[in-house]
């Protein structure tokens, strides 16, 4: 299991939680079933290819804490960090990763 902490930039206009949800909705609307990540329930995403899930929620200060659980958690982590960089990179101040 891996834990990811995503800290927003100080000058971010919108919360990371809102940005994550809006981006997932927009991509799903544009691409249908061909999106890398899709919401399986509130605060829980699954990847199109890799088994496992990402459970995330907003914490104090607008940061996001995500728990990556799955047999291929390293691949899921890599895909998630890439997704964050591609779609929310301008709003992220830093990302920390813990291997638990």
N, C-alpha and C positions, 0 to 999 in steps of 0.2 A: 504494500500500500504506500502511496505517496501523497503528501500534503503540499498544496500549492497556495501561496499567499500572494495576492495581486494587489498592489498598492496604487491608487490613482495618482495622477499628477495633481499638484496643489491647485492649479488653475483650471481643472476639469469643470466643464459646464454642466455635465450630466453625470449621474452616478454610473459606476461600472455595471451595477446590476441592471439598470435600465438599458444601458448600451448592449449588454449581452443578450437580454431578452429581445430587444428590438432587432438586433442583427440576425439572431436565429429565425425570428418570424419573417423578416425580409428575405433571407436566403431561401427559406422553405417555400415562400410564396413564389419566388422567381424560378427556383430549380426543382421544386417538387420533392420527389424521393431521392434525388441525387445529391443531397447535402451531406457533408461529412458528419456533422453532429445534429441530432434531433432531440427534442424534449420528450422524455418518457413520462415524466410527471414534474410537478413544480420543484425546481431546484435539482433536477436529476436529468443528465444528458447521457445518451448512448451514441457510440460512433457507428458509422455505416459499416465498417469493416472489422474493427477490433472488438473483441469481447470485453465486457466489463462496463463500468459506468463512472460518471463523474458526478459526485454529489457536491453541490456548492450553495453558498448563501453569503449574503452581505454581513459584514461584521462592523464593529465600531470604526468610525472614521471613513466609512465608505469603501473599505477594502473588501475584497472577495477572498473567502477561504474555500478551497476545493479539495475534496478527498477523491483520489483516483484509485479505484478498486477493480481488479481484474487480473486474469492470468497473464495478460500481455500489458501490464501497467506501464512499462517503459515506452512501448509504442503508443499507447493511449496518451501518455504524458507528452511525448514529442508532438503528436497531432494536436493536442490541446494548446500547447505553447505556440505552435505555428499558427493556429487559428487566432489566438489572442493577438499575436504580432501582426498578422495580415489585416484583421478587422478592427482592432482596438488599440493598435500600437501608439497612436498619437495621444491617447488618454491614459496610458499606463506609465507610472513612474518607475516601478520596479517589480520584479517577480522573484520570490524565494521558493525553493523546493526542499522538502524534507523527505527522506526515505525512512519509513517507519516499518 
